[in-house]
Each structure stands twice: as structure tokens, then as C-alpha cells.
Amino acid sequence: MAVPAWRTVVLDTTNARGLAEFYRELLGLTYRPGDEPPPAGEPDPDGADWLVLRAPSGPGLAFQQVEELPRSTWPEPGVPQQLHLDLTVADADELEAERARAERLGATLLLDRTDDPDEPLYVLADPDGHPFCIFVG
């Protein structure tokens, strides 16, 4: 039986270019040809609409501009995560380094579960509030 191929995860955002740049830096992705940022000072019509980042293998990430986006309140009730990305690293040292790098790029820490002996992890929120996990895998 044939099944569809998984190609892209799409995130709504009020700042498509800004969120694309966050994930491009965080995950080492590249823009789909034609979606790259324009030269400084030039208009960026794609950056206010739809952008796609590609991975060397596996699904990519796309960013769809929306007018409003309620920020997730997770772990508190109110506005659920609705979707989150799970990212893995090789060991505890890399976990610490990637948490710090994500925060430098604009992420905020939501949950520190690094004391869990079975699955140490951090839950962070990207600049638009989408939660994502980084754990040793």
C-alpha cells in the first residue's frame, strides 16, 4: 500500500523571516532556492508570507505568516502546545551547549528536566512561543 511522503512541518508565525532565521541557525537548515533573505535594505515580500527551510535529509520546516498567534501557555493551562518539535543530541554536555545556544538565538526555557536519569531534557519556546524539546537520544 502506498502512503504519502512526509515533506514539511509548517509553523504559523507573526514573523516568518524572524522565525525562519531562528530555526535556520538552530538546526543548520538552508533556504529553499528563492526564499533566501534579500540584500540588506531591500524589500522582503516572501518574508511576510511563506518561507521554506530544507534539511539534508528528512522533513523541512516552513513558516506561514499570520496576523495573530496566541502564544502557548504550556505548561500552564490555557493555550496548549498543539505541536512541538523533538530534537536530540548525543550527550549531556551537548545538551547544555545546545540549550545555551538556543537561548542566545532567542529561545526561552520552559522546563528543565535534566535531572531525569532516563531522559534528561529541556523544553524551550522559540521566539513565537512554539515549544520544542532538546534531549539526549
Contacts in CASP RR format, 6 or more apart in sequence:
PFRMAT RR
TARGET T0000
AUTHOR 0000-0000-0000
METHOD contacts of the structure
MODEL  1
MAVPAWRTVVLDTTNARGLAEFYRELLGLTYRPGDEPPPAGEPDPDGADW
LVLRAPSGPGLAFQQVEELPRSTWPEPGVPQQLHLDLTVADADELEAERA
RAERLGATLLLDRTDDPDEPLYVLADPDGHPFCIFVG
6 58 0 8 1.000
6 59 0 8 1.000
7 59 0 8 1.000
7 60 0 8 1.000
8 52 0 8 1.000
8 59 0 8 1.000
8 60 0 8 1.000
8 61 0 8 1.000
8 62 0 8 1.000
9 59 0 8 1.000
9 60 0 8 1.000
9 61 0 8 1.000
9 62 0 8 1.000
9 83 0 8 1.000
9 85 0 8 1.000
10 61 0 8 1.000
10 62 0 8 1.000
10 63 0 8 1.000
10 64 0 8 1.000
11 19 0 8 1.000
11 61 0 8 1.000
11 62 0 8 1.000
11 63 0 8 1.000
11 64 0 8 1.000
11 83 0 8 1.000
11 128 0 8 1.000
11 130 0 8 1.000
12 64 0 8 1.000
12 66 0 8 1.000
12 69 0 8 1.000
13 19 0 8 1.000
13 63 0 8 1.000
13 64 0 8 1.000
13 65 0 8 1.000
13 66 0 8 1.000
13 69 0 8 1.000
13 128 0 8 1.000
14 65 0 8 1.000
14 66 0 8 1.000
14 67 0 8 1.000
14 68 0 8 1.000
14 69 0 8 1.000
14 128 0 8 1.000
15 65 0 8 1.000
15 127 0 8 1.000
15 128 0 8 1.000
16 46 0 8 1.000
16 47 0 8 1.000
16 48 0 8 1.000
16 49 0 8 1.000
16 50 0 8 1.000
16 51 0 8 1.000
16 63 0 8 1.000
16 64 0 8 1.000
16 65 0 8 1.000
17 37 0 8 1.000
17 44 0 8 1.000
17 47 0 8 1.000
17 48 0 8 1.000
17 51 0 8 1.000
17 63 0 8 1.000
18 127 0 8 1.000
19 63 0 8 1.000
19 126 0 8 1.000
19 127 0 8 1.000
19 128 0 8 1.000
20 31 0 8 1.000
20 35 0 8 1.000
20 47 0 8 1.000
20 51 0 8 1.000
20 53 0 8 1.000
20 61 0 8 1.000
20 63 0 8 1.000
21 37 0 8 1.000
22 105 0 8 1.000
22 106 0 8 1.000
22 107 0 8 1.000
22 126 0 8 1.000
22 127 0 8 1.000
23 29 0 8 1.000
23 53 0 8 1.000
23 61 0 8 1.000
23 63 0 8 1.000
23 126 0 8 1.000
24 30 0 8 1.000
24 31 0 8 1.000
24 53 0 8 1.000
25 105 0 8 1.000
26 101 0 8 1.000
26 102 0 8 1.000
26 105 0 8 1.000
26 107 0 8 1.000
27 53 0 8 1.000
27 55 0 8 1.000
27 61 0 8 1.000
27 87 0 8 1.000
29 53 0 8 1.000
29 54 0 8 1.000
29 55 0 8 1.000
29 60 0 8 1.000
29 61 0 8 1.000
30 53 0 8 1.000
30 54 0 8 1.000
31 37 0 8 1.000
31 51 0 8 1.000
31 52 0 8 1.000
31 53 0 8 1.000
31 54 0 8 1.000
32 51 0 8 1.000
32 52 0 8 1.000
32 53 0 8 1.000
32 54 0 8 1.000
34 46 0 8 1.000
35 46 0 8 1.000
35 51 0 8 1.000
35 52 0 8 1.000
35 53 0 8 1.000
37 44 0 8 1.000
37 47 0 8 1.000
38 44 0 8 1.000
47 65 0 8 1.000
48 65 0 8 1.000
49 64 0 8 1.000
49 65 0 8 1.000
50 62 0 8 1.000
50 63 0 8 1.000
50 64 0 8 1.000
50 65 0 8 1.000
51 62 0 8 1.000
51 63 0 8 1.000
52 60 0 8 1.000
52 61 0 8 1.000
52 62 0 8 1.000
52 63 0 8 1.000
53 60 0 8 1.000
53 61 0 8 1.000
53 62 0 8 1.000
53 63 0 8 1.000
54 60 0 8 1.000
69 128 0 8 1.000
70 79 0 8 1.000
71 79 0 8 1.000
71 125 0 8 1.000
71 128 0 8 1.000
71 129 0 8 1.000
72 79 0 8 1.000
72 80 0 8 1.000
72 81 0 8 1.000
72 82 0 8 1.000
72 125 0 8 1.000
72 129 0 8 1.000
72 130 0 8 1.000
72 131 0 8 1.000
73 79 0 8 1.000
74 80 0 8 1.000
74 81 0 8 1.000
74 110 0 8 1.000
74 131 0 8 1.000
75 110 0 8 1.000
75 111 0 8 1.000
75 123 0 8 1.000
81 130 0 8 1.000
81 131 0 8 1.000
83 130 0 8 1.000
84 123 0 8 1.000
84 130 0 8 1.000
84 131 0 8 1.000
84 132 0 8 1.000
84 133 0 8 1.000
85 130 0 8 1.000
85 132 0 8 1.000
85 133 0 8 1.000
86 132 0 8 1.000
86 133 0 8 1.000
86 135 0 8 1.000
87 98 0 8 1.000
87 132 0 8 1.000
87 133 0 8 1.000
87 134 0 8 1.000
87 135 0 8 1.000
88 134 0 8 1.000
88 135 0 8 1.000
88 136 0 8 1.000
88 137 0 8 1.000
89 95 0 8 1.000
89 98 0 8 1.000
89 134 0 8 1.000
89 135 0 8 1.000
89 136 0 8 1.000
89 137 0 8 1.000
90 136 0 8 1.000
90 137 0 8 1.000
91 136 0 8 1.000
92 114 0 8 1.000
92 120 0 8 1.000
92 136 0 8 1.000
94 136 0 8 1.000
95 114 0 8 1.000
95 120 0 8 1.000
95 121 0 8 1.000
95 122 0 8 1.000
95 134 0 8 1.000
95 135 0 8 1.000
95 136 0 8 1.000
96 114 0 8 1.000
98 134 0 8 1.000
99 109 0 8 1.000
99 122 0 8 1.000
99 124 0 8 1.000
99 134 0 8 1.000
102 124 0 8 1.000
102 134 0 8 1.000
103 109 0 8 1.000
103 124 0 8 1.000
106 126 0 8 1.000
106 127 0 8 1.000
107 124 0 8 1.000
107 125 0 8 1.000
107 126 0 8 1.000
107 127 0 8 1.000
107 132 0 8 1.000
108 124 0 8 1.000
108 125 0 8 1.000
108 129 0 8 1.000
109 122 0 8 1.000
109 123 0 8 1.000
109 124 0 8 1.000
110 123 0 8 1.000
110 124 0 8 1.000
110 125 0 8 1.000
110 131 0 8 1.000
111 121 0 8 1.000
111 122 0 8 1.000
111 123 0 8 1.000
112 122 0 8 1.000
113 119 0 8 1.000
113 120 0 8 1.000
113 121 0 8 1.000
113 122 0 8 1.000
113 123 0 8 1.000
114 120 0 8 1.000
114 121 0 8 1.000
114 122 0 8 1.000
119 135 0 8 1.000
119 136 0 8 1.000
119 137 0 8 1.000
120 135 0 8 1.000
120 136 0 8 1.000
121 133 0 8 1.000
121 134 0 8 1.000
121 135 0 8 1.000
121 136 0 8 1.000
122 133 0 8 1.000
122 134 0 8 1.000
122 135 0 8 1.000
123 131 0 8 1.000
123 132 0 8 1.000
123 133 0 8 1.000
124 131 0 8 1.000
124 132 0 8 1.000
124 133 0 8 1.000
124 134 0 8 1.000
125 131 0 8 1.000
125 132 0 8 1.000
126 132 0 8 1.000
END
